[in-house]
Amino acid sequence: MKSMNTRVVAMAAVAAFAGCVNMPSVGPDYAAPEADVEAFALPDAGAPTTNLTETCEYRPAESNEDFRVAISNDRIARWWERLNDPVLEGLVESAVSNNVSYLVAQRRLEQAQWQMVGTYSAFMPKFSVDGSAIRSEAHRHNRSVRDAYRHSELDTFNGGLSGRWEIDLFGGSRRASEAAFAQVCAAWDNVDQAWVTLTGEIGKKYITLRTTQDLIAVARTNLVLQTETYDILKSRFDSGIGDELAVNQCAYVVETTRARIPTLLAQEEALKNTIAILAGEKPGALSEILGEDRSRDWMLAPQKLAGMPLDMIRSRPDVSAAERQLAARVAQVGVAKSMWYPKFFISGGVGMESTQFSNFAQPGSFYASIGPSVSWPIFQGGAIYAQVKAAESAVEEARLNYELALDSAYAEVRSNYAAYTQQYHRYQALQAAVKAATDAVSISKDLYKNGLRDFNNVLDAQRSRLNLEEELVLSRGQITTGLIDLYSSLGGGLATE
């Protein structure tokens, strides 16, 4: 009969557990918030043309003349491969394996995964093995008159297996698992965001390095040309037909240009070291492969957005992580509210107990117990209410953080798109300015040789050409880094399936 009762209780426990898994849980059910983003017109400068507006700016191309390529998901995925640079591709591959910040994000994901596994233990019975050997002695003042003449010492030997199984009737454990799963998803998003940030930083630092190397080349080219001019003037002066003032003026132009080069070389070394760290290498390890390479052109064809890509923005890893954090906070409200309700358990145990060690293993020392129990916090001094209100406040905080993340992503896309498209107009103007400055240098030299102008005109033209050539190189690099920023703000860098 006892065996039959035991089986009935066990079957009831299993049925209760299976039923409560599908029962509704206390607390609010999560619903993803609607993204309230108005699709205002993009700050698109358009493809530049040679036609001018009334304010003498370059007029953007008409829509039917716009030759730019539309940005899509497949273009932003693994965007570095589009630059067709094996060095950059190798740096990215090295970073995914060795970059410390990226590895930290992976370890945090691993922690969140194990924490989620830990929450599932709430659905399983808990067992423990216990044992004890206790000797108790009663003082004569603690014994009754009847027991006064009895032996005052008592030995108790106990050992067995005990278990407890909580029936998650109101869903507190289920809500905790929901929160843990949302945290894992957020950790995944954080890994993705670390990857997006890492690839973007490597790309921008790499292009900045190549831009710096181009600036060094420009400075050295101008230094050679200016030195040639100085040598001619010095030779004429030494022959008694030159101008000492012109020689000195040319000398300080030469030295000023020469003084630019050490600063650029130091900047080049700093960029190489930064890239090495990003790639997970030691500073100096990549100096050879990051050497000057002027055989490549890293500027891609102009690209455009056909309207605000709201789906890309919502799926950005940082925005998705904020949404998952909101889901976790909503589930935590259910965890807090479940503390108001009773908790039901199936408890039991088997073991041996005896007052004499010699009889401990005898059949008569065996005991077994099983049965339900309940725990209900009737009064906790307002602690549970405070936890619920704190959890609800955390939900509102997470909701605001999600809205902020969405608005910040929206603003980042607009700002990066404006910077990228406007840089093309600047680049076109600088191209014209460099050509004019180059012509001015040639003309000013001819006028000086013929005695029609003093040497100041040559100096001004040379300084202007150097400055404009440097600005042109910088603008060219900024177009590429601006495109990388735009790709990153759209969540680019992750491979699509």
C-alpha positions as CSV (number, residue, x, y, z in Angstrom):
1,M,0.0,0.0,0.0
2,K,2.8,2.3,0.9
3,S,4.5,1.5,-2.4
4,M,1.3,2.3,-4.3
5,N,0.9,5.6,-2.5
6,T,4.5,6.5,-3.3
7,R,4.0,5.9,-7.0
8,V,0.8,8.0,-7.0
9,V,2.6,10.9,-5.4
10,A,5.5,10.7,-7.8
11,M,3.2,10.5,-10.8
12,A,1.3,13.5,-9.5
13,A,4.5,15.4,-9.2
14,V,5.6,14.7,-12.8
15,A,2.1,15.6,-14.1
16,A,2.1,18.9,-12.1
17,F,5.6,19.8,-13.4
18,A,4.6,19.0,-17.0
19,G,1.5,21.0,-16.7
20,C,3.0,24.1,-15.1
21,V,5.6,24.4,-17.9
22,N,2.8,25.4,-20.2
23,M,0.8,27.5,-17.7
24,P,0.8,31.3,-18.0
25,S,3.5,33.0,-15.9
26,V,3.0,35.9,-13.6
27,G,4.2,39.3,-14.8
28,P,3.9,41.0,-18.2
29,D,4.5,39.2,-21.5
30,Y,7.2,40.9,-23.6
31,A,6.3,42.6,-26.9
32,A,8.9,44.3,-29.0
33,P,8.4,48.1,-29.0
34,E,7.4,49.8,-32.2
35,A,10.3,51.8,-33.7
36,D,9.0,55.4,-33.8
37,V,11.4,56.9,-36.3
38,E,10.2,59.4,-38.9
39,A,11.8,59.0,-42.3
40,F,13.0,62.5,-42.9
41,A,14.8,63.3,-46.1
42,L,18.4,62.2,-46.0
43,P,21.2,64.9,-46.0
44,D,22.4,63.7,-49.4
45,A,24.7,66.1,-51.2
46,G,24.3,64.1,-54.4
47,A,26.9,63.1,-57.0
48,P,28.9,66.3,-57.8
49,T,28.9,67.7,-61.3
50,T,31.0,70.5,-63.0
51,N,27.9,72.6,-63.2
52,L,27.6,75.4,-60.6
53,T,24.7,76.8,-58.6
54,E,23.8,80.4,-58.1
55,T,26.1,80.5,-55.0
56,C,29.0,79.1,-57.2
57,E,28.9,75.6,-55.5
58,Y,29.1,72.4,-57.5
59,R,25.6,71.4,-58.5
60,P,24.5,67.8,-57.6
61,A,23.7,65.5,-60.5
62,E,20.1,65.1,-61.4
63,S,18.5,61.8,-60.4
64,N,18.6,60.5,-63.9
65,E,22.3,61.3,-64.1
66,D,23.3,60.0,-60.7
67,F,25.8,57.2,-61.4
68,R,26.3,56.2,-57.7
69,V,25.8,52.6,-56.6
70,A,23.0,51.9,-54.1
71,I,24.1,50.6,-50.7
72,S,22.6,47.3,-49.8
73,N,23.1,44.5,-47.2
74,D,25.3,42.6,-49.5
75,R,27.6,45.6,-50.0
76,I,28.1,46.3,-46.3
77,A,28.8,42.7,-45.4
78,R,32.5,42.1,-45.2
79,W,33.0,45.5,-46.9
80,W,36.8,45.3,-46.5
81,E,36.9,42.7,-49.3
82,R,35.7,45.3,-51.7
83,L,38.9,47.3,-51.3
84,N,40.8,44.4,-52.9
85,D,43.7,44.7,-50.5
86,P,45.2,41.4,-49.2
87,V,47.0,43.3,-46.5
88,L,43.8,44.7,-45.0
89,E,42.0,41.3,-45.4
90,G,44.9,39.7,-43.5
91,L,44.7,42.3,-40.7
92,V,40.9,41.6,-40.3
93,E,41.5,37.8,-40.1
94,S,44.2,38.3,-37.5
95,A,42.0,40.6,-35.4
96,V,39.1,38.1,-35.2
97,S,41.5,35.6,-33.6
98,N,43.7,37.7,-31.6
99,N,42.2,41.1,-30.7
100,V,41.9,41.4,-26.9
101,S,38.7,43.5,-26.8
102,Y,37.0,41.1,-29.2
103,L,38.1,38.1,-27.1
104,V,36.7,39.8,-24.0
105,A,33.3,40.2,-25.6
106,Q,33.4,36.5,-26.5
107,R,34.2,35.6,-22.9
108,R,31.2,37.7,-21.7
109,L,29.0,35.8,-24.1
110,E,30.3,32.5,-22.7
111,Q,29.5,33.7,-19.1
112,A,26.0,34.7,-20.2
113,Q,25.5,31.3,-21.8
114,W,26.5,29.4,-18.6
115,Q,24.4,31.6,-16.5
116,M,21.4,30.8,-18.7
117,V,22.2,27.1,-18.3
118,G,22.2,27.6,-14.6
119,T,18.6,29.0,-14.6
120,Y,17.3,25.8,-16.2
121,S,18.4,23.9,-13.1
122,A,15.3,25.4,-11.4
123,F,13.1,23.0,-13.3
124,M,15.0,19.9,-12.1
125,P,14.8,18.1,-8.8
126,K,17.7,18.8,-6.4
127,F,19.3,15.9,-4.5
128,S,21.9,15.8,-1.8
129,V,23.7,13.2,0.2
130,D,23.8,13.9,4.0
131,G,25.4,12.0,6.9
132,S,26.0,12.7,10.5
133,A,27.2,11.2,13.8
134,I,26.0,13.1,16.8
135,R,26.5,12.5,20.5
136,S,24.2,14.4,22.8
137,E,24.4,14.7,26.6
138,A,21.7,16.1,28.9
139,H,22.7,17.9,32.1
140,R,20.9,16.8,35.2
141,H,19.1,20.1,35.5
142,N,17.7,19.6,32.0
143,R,16.2,16.2,32.8
144,S,12.9,15.3,34.3
145,V,12.6,13.4,37.6
146,R,11.6,10.3,35.6
147,D,14.8,10.5,33.5
148,A,17.1,11.5,36.3
149,Y,18.4,8.0,36.8
150,R,18.7,7.2,33.1
151,H,21.8,7.4,31.0
152,S,22.4,11.0,30.0
153,E,24.3,10.3,26.7
154,L,22.8,9.5,23.3
155,D,24.5,8.6,20.0
156,T,22.7,9.1,16.7
157,F,24.0,7.9,13.3
158,N,22.3,9.2,10.2
159,G,22.9,9.0,6.5
160,G,20.8,9.1,3.4
161,L,19.7,10.8,0.1
162,S,17.3,13.7,0.3
163,G,15.6,15.5,-2.6
164,R,13.4,18.5,-3.3
165,W,11.5,19.5,-6.5
166,E,9.9,22.9,-6.9
167,I,6.8,22.9,-9.0
168,D,7.0,26.2,-11.0
169,L,3.3,26.8,-10.8
170,F,3.4,30.6,-11.1
171,G,6.3,30.8,-13.6
172,G,9.0,32.6,-11.5
173,S,11.6,30.2,-12.8
174,R,10.3,30.4,-16.3
175,R,10.6,34.2,-16.2
176,A,14.1,33.9,-14.9
177,S,15.0,31.6,-17.9
178,E,13.4,34.1,-20.3
179,A,15.6,36.9,-18.8
180,A,18.7,34.8,-19.0
181,F,18.0,33.9,-22.7
182,A,17.5,37.5,-23.5
183,Q,20.8,38.3,-21.8
184,V,22.5,35.7,-23.9
185,C,21.0,37.3,-27.1
186,A,22.3,40.7,-25.9
187,A,25.7,39.2,-25.3
188,W,25.7,37.8,-28.9
189,D,24.8,41.3,-30.1
190,N,27.6,42.7,-28.1
191,V,30.1,40.3,-29.7
192,D,28.7,41.4,-33.1
193,Q,29.0,45.0,-32.2
194,A,32.6,44.5,-31.0
195,W,33.3,42.9,-34.4
196,V,31.7,45.8,-36.3
197,T,33.6,48.3,-34.2
198,L,36.9,46.4,-34.6
199,T,36.7,46.0,-38.4
200,G,35.7,49.7,-38.8
201,E,38.6,50.8,-36.6
202,I,41.1,48.6,-38.5
203,G,39.8,49.9,-41.8
204,K,40.0,53.5,-40.8
205,K,43.4,53.3,-39.2
206,Y,44.7,51.4,-42.3
207,I,43.4,54.0,-44.7
208,T,44.7,56.8,-42.5
209,L,48.1,55.0,-42.5
210,R,48.1,54.9,-46.3
211,T,47.0,58.5,-46.4
212,T,49.9,59.5,-44.2
213,Q,52.3,57.6,-46.4
214,D,50.8,59.5,-49.4
215,L,51.4,62.8,-47.5
216,I,55.0,61.8,-46.9
217,A,55.4,61.1,-50.7
218,V,53.8,64.5,-51.5
219,A,56.1,66.3,-49.1
220,R,59.2,64.5,-50.5
221,T,58.2,65.3,-54.1
222,N,57.7,69.0,-53.3
223,L,61.0,69.0,-51.3
224,V,62.9,67.7,-54.3
225,L,61.3,70.4,-56.6
226,Q,61.9,73.2,-54.1
227,T,65.4,72.1,-53.6
228,E,66.0,72.2,-57.3
229,T,64.7,75.7,-57.4
230,Y,67.0,76.6,-54.4
231,D,70.0,75.1,-56.1
232,I,69.4,77.2,-59.3
233,L,69.0,80.4,-57.3
234,K,72.0,79.7,-55.1
235,S,74.1,79.0,-58.2
236,R,73.0,82.3,-59.8
237,F,73.7,84.1,-56.6
238,D,77.2,82.6,-56.4
239,S,77.8,83.7,-60.0
240,G,77.0,87.2,-59.0
241,I,73.7,87.5,-61.0
242,G,71.3,86.3,-58.3
243,D,69.2,87.8,-55.6
244,E,70.3,87.0,-52.0
245,L,66.8,87.7,-50.7
246,A,65.3,85.2,-53.1
247,V,67.8,82.6,-52.1
248,N,67.0,83.0,-48.4
249,Q,63.2,83.0,-49.1
250,C,63.6,79.8,-51.0
251,A,65.7,78.3,-48.3
252,Y,63.1,78.7,-45.6
253,V,60.4,77.3,-47.9
254,V,62.7,74.2,-48.4
255,E,63.3,73.8,-44.7
256,T,59.7,74.3,-43.8
257,T,58.8,71.4,-46.2
258,R,61.7,69.3,-44.8
259,A,60.3,69.9,-41.3
260,R,56.9,68.4,-42.2
261,I,58.4,65.0,-43.0
262,P,59.6,64.0,-39.4
263,T,56.2,64.7,-38.0
264,L,54.5,62.6,-40.7
265,L,57.0,59.7,-40.2
266,A,56.3,59.7,-36.4
267,Q,52.6,59.6,-37.2
268,E,53.2,56.7,-39.6
269,E,54.9,54.7,-36.9
270,A,52.2,55.4,-34.4
271,L,49.5,54.2,-36.8
272,K,51.5,51.0,-37.5
273,N,51.6,50.3,-33.8
274,T,47.9,51.0,-33.4
275,I,47.0,48.7,-36.2
276,A,49.3,46.0,-34.8
277,I,47.5,46.1,-31.5
278,L,44.1,46.0,-33.2
279,A,45.2,43.0,-35.1
280,G,46.3,41.3,-31.9
281,E,50.0,41.6,-32.8
282,K,52.9,43.1,-30.9
283,P,53.9,46.7,-31.9
284,G,56.5,46.6,-34.6
285,A,55.5,43.1,-35.8
286,L,53.7,44.4,-38.9
287,S,56.1,47.2,-39.9
288,E,57.2,45.4,-43.0
289,I,53.8,44.5,-44.5
290,L,52.5,48.0,-43.6
291,G,55.3,49.6,-45.6
292,E,54.5,52.2,-48.2
293,D,52.3,50.9,-51.1
294,R,51.3,53.5,-53.7
295,S,50.3,50.9,-56.3
296,R,46.7,50.7,-55.0
297,D,43.7,52.9,-55.1
298,W,41.4,52.4,-52.1
299,M,38.7,54.9,-53.1
300,L,35.6,53.0,-54.2
301,A,33.0,54.2,-56.6
302,P,30.5,56.7,-55.1
303,Q,27.6,55.1,-53.3
304,K,24.2,56.3,-52.1
305,L,21.3,55.4,-49.8
306,A,17.9,55.0,-51.5
307,G,16.0,56.3,-48.5
308,M,16.6,55.8,-44.8
309,P,17.3,52.1,-44.3
310,L,15.3,51.6,-41.1
311,D,15.5,47.8,-41.2
312,M,19.4,48.1,-41.2
313,I,19.3,50.5,-38.3
314,R,16.9,48.3,-36.2
315,S,19.1,45.3,-36.8
316,R,22.3,47.0,-35.8
317,P,24.0,45.0,-33.0
318,D,23.9,47.8,-30.4
319,V,20.3,48.5,-31.1
320,S,19.4,44.8,-31.0
321,A,21.3,44.5,-27.7
322,A,19.3,47.3,-26.2
323,E,16.1,45.6,-27.3
324,R,17.2,42.3,-25.8
325,Q,18.1,44.1,-22.5
326,L,14.5,45.5,-22.5
327,A,13.1,41.9,-22.9
328,A,15.3,40.7,-20.0
329,R,14.0,43.5,-17.8
330,V,10.4,42.7,-18.6
331,A,11.0,39.1,-17.6
332,Q,12.6,40.2,-14.4
333,V,9.3,41.8,-13.4
334,G,7.7,38.4,-13.5
335,V,10.5,37.0,-11.4
336,A,9.9,39.7,-8.8
337,K,6.1,39.2,-8.8
338,S,6.4,35.5,-8.4
339,M,7.7,36.1,-4.9
340,W,4.2,37.1,-3.9
341,Y,2.8,33.6,-4.6
342,P,3.3,30.3,-2.8
343,K,6.0,27.9,-3.8
344,F,5.1,24.2,-4.0
345,F,7.6,21.4,-3.6
346,I,7.8,17.7,-3.6
347,S,10.2,16.6,-1.0
348,G,11.5,13.2,0.1
349,G,14.4,11.2,1.2
350,V,15.7,7.7,1.9
351,G,18.4,6.7,4.3
352,M,19.5,4.8,7.5
353,E,19.3,6.0,11.1
354,S,20.3,4.3,14.3
355,T,21.4,5.1,17.8
356,Q,24.0,2.4,17.6
357,F,26.7,2.2,14.9
358,S,26.6,-1.6,14.8
359,N,22.9,-1.5,13.9
360,F,23.3,1.3,11.3
361,A,23.3,-1.0,8.2
362,Q,20.4,-3.2,9.5
363,P,17.1,-3.3,7.7
364,G,15.4,-1.9,10.7
365,S,17.3,1.3,10.4
366,F,15.9,2.2,7.0
367,Y,13.6,5.1,6.5
368,A,11.9,6.8,3.6
369,S,9.7,9.8,3.2
370,I,8.0,11.7,0.4
371,G,5.3,14.3,0.2
372,P,4.3,17.8,-0.8
373,S,5.2,21.1,1.0
374,V,4.4,24.7,0.5
375,S,6.1,28.0,1.3
376,W,4.2,31.3,1.2
377,P,5.7,34.6,2.2
378,I,2.7,36.2,4.0
379,F,4.6,39.3,5.3
380,Q,8.1,40.5,4.3
381,G,7.9,44.1,5.5
382,G,7.4,45.4,1.9
383,A,10.6,43.9,0.5
384,I,8.8,42.1,-2.3
385,Y,6.8,45.1,-3.2
386,A,10.0,47.2,-3.4
387,Q,11.6,44.6,-5.7
388,V,8.6,44.6,-8.0
389,K,8.6,48.4,-8.2
390,A,12.4,48.4,-8.8
391,A,12.0,45.8,-11.6
392,E,9.2,47.9,-13.2
393,S,11.4,51.0,-13.1
394,A,14.2,49.1,-14.7
395,V,11.9,48.2,-17.5
396,E,11.2,51.9,-18.2
397,E,15.0,52.6,-18.0
398,A,15.6,49.9,-20.6
399,R,12.8,51.2,-22.8
400,L,14.4,54.7,-22.7
401,N,17.8,53.2,-23.4
402,Y,16.4,51.4,-26.4
403,E,14.8,54.6,-27.8
404,L,18.1,56.4,-27.2
405,A,20.1,53.7,-29.0
406,L,17.7,53.8,-31.9
407,D,17.8,57.7,-32.1
408,S,21.6,57.7,-31.8
409,A,21.9,55.1,-34.6
410,Y,19.6,57.2,-36.8
411,A,21.6,60.3,-36.1
412,E,24.9,58.5,-36.8
413,V,23.7,57.3,-40.2
414,R,22.6,60.8,-41.2
415,S,25.8,62.4,-40.0
416,N,28.1,59.9,-41.6
417,Y,26.1,60.0,-44.9
418,A,26.3,63.8,-45.0
419,A,30.1,63.7,-44.3
420,Y,30.6,61.1,-47.0
421,T,28.6,62.7,-49.7
422,Q,29.8,66.2,-49.0
423,Q,33.4,65.1,-49.1
424,Y,33.0,64.3,-52.8
425,H,32.2,67.9,-53.5
426,R,35.2,69.0,-51.5
427,Y,37.4,66.5,-53.4
428,Q,36.3,67.8,-56.7
429,A,37.0,71.4,-55.7
430,L,40.4,70.5,-54.4
431,Q,41.3,68.7,-57.7
432,A,40.6,72.0,-59.5
433,A,42.6,73.9,-57.0
434,V,45.6,71.7,-57.2
435,K,45.6,72.0,-61.0
436,A,45.4,75.8,-60.8
437,A,48.2,75.9,-58.1
438,T,50.5,73.7,-60.3
439,D,49.9,76.1,-63.2
440,A,50.6,79.1,-61.0
441,V,53.9,77.7,-59.9
442,S,55.0,77.2,-63.5
443,I,53.8,80.7,-64.6
444,S,55.3,82.4,-61.6
445,K,58.7,80.8,-62.3
446,D,58.6,82.0,-65.9
447,L,57.7,85.6,-64.8
448,Y,60.5,85.6,-62.2
449,K,63.1,84.4,-64.7
450,N,62.0,87.2,-67.2
451,G,62.2,89.8,-64.4
452,L,58.5,90.6,-64.5
453,R,57.7,89.4,-60.9
454,D,59.7,89.1,-57.7
455,F,60.3,85.7,-56.1
456,N,57.5,86.1,-53.6
457,N,55.1,85.0,-56.2
458,V,57.0,81.8,-56.8
459,L,57.1,81.1,-53.0
460,D,53.4,81.7,-52.6
461,A,52.5,79.5,-55.5
462,Q,54.8,76.7,-54.2
463,R,53.4,76.9,-50.6
464,S,49.8,76.9,-52.0
465,R,50.4,73.9,-54.2
466,L,51.9,71.9,-51.3
467,N,49.1,72.8,-49.0
468,L,46.4,71.9,-51.6
469,E,48.1,68.7,-52.6
470,E,48.1,67.6,-48.9
471,E,44.4,68.6,-48.6
472,L,43.6,66.6,-51.7
473,V,45.3,63.5,-50.3
474,L,43.5,64.0,-47.0
475,S,40.2,64.4,-48.8
476,R,40.7,61.3,-50.8
477,G,41.4,59.3,-47.6
478,Q,38.4,60.9,-45.8
479,I,36.1,59.7,-48.6
480,T,37.1,56.1,-47.9
481,T,37.1,56.4,-44.1
482,G,33.8,58.2,-44.4
483,L,32.4,55.3,-46.3
484,I,33.7,52.9,-43.7
485,D,32.0,55.0,-41.0
486,L,28.8,54.8,-43.0
487,Y,29.0,51.1,-43.4
488,S,29.7,50.7,-39.7
489,S,26.7,52.9,-38.7
490,L,24.5,50.6,-40.8
491,G,25.8,47.5,-38.9
492,G,28.3,46.6,-41.7
493,G,31.1,44.2,-41.3
494,L,29.1,41.1,-40.4
495,A,28.9,38.3,-42.9
496,T,25.3,37.6,-44.1
497,E,24.1,34.1,-44.6
